[in-house]
Structures are given as C-alpha cells and as structure tokens.
Amino acid sequence: MPSVFEDPEGFLRDFEARITAMAQKASSLDEALEAATATAKSENGEVRIKVGAGGALQEIHLSSQASTLTPRTLAAMIKEVYDQAAIQAGDNSTRALADVFGEDSEIVSQVRANRPEV
C-alpha cells in the first residue's frame, strides 16, 4: 500500500480500490444471505417451516393432517422441524460467508466455532 506522504495519489487510488472491493463484498454477502433460507418438513408433511439467516422464522405451514395430532405432539413436531430448518439455514449462511470471504477467513472460522453442536 502506498504511503499517504510519499505517494498521495497512489494512496488514494489504493484506498478507492479497497472501498470498491468492500462494497462489492457487502452486496454479494447481502444477496448470499438472502438466499440462505432453508425449508424443512415433517416426515408425513403435517408441518413445513421456512427459516432465514440467523434462524429467523419466515413461514409455518400446517397441513390438514396436523389437526389430527394432539397439541403436545404438534408442538414437538413444530420444534423438531424448526430445528432441522435452522440447522440447514445456518449451514447455508456459513457457505454464503465462505463464498464471499473465503473458507479460511477469520469470520468463517468464528461462525463455525460458535455454531451449536447438533
């Protein structure tokens, strides 16, 4: 990187290039994280859940078969399906970060280190 005192124009060009690269990465990351949703469903399709990045619940669909289940069974099924979708969304988010910042980047390492064990 050029010195601001020895080569101010070179420093400015380098600075502008870094800002442009950071803006492109931010845009790519926004797009990748938007696509990092995941959908999971119960074995017989009673419950379908869509989860976004960070585990944000986006959609719950209950089929007519869900009405035949006891409240306790349905609640357990919803939690199980949500957990599956959240894990998938987390994996998708980690892949999105790796695509933008690289597999060996500090941010990807931190995300992987802080993921809950399954």
Secondary structure by P-SEA (a helix, b strand, c coil): cccccccaaaaaaaaaaaaaaaaaaaaaaaaaaaacbbbbbcccccbbbbbcccccccccccccccccccaaaaaaaaaaaaaaaaaaaaaaaaaaaaaacccccaaaaaaaaacccc
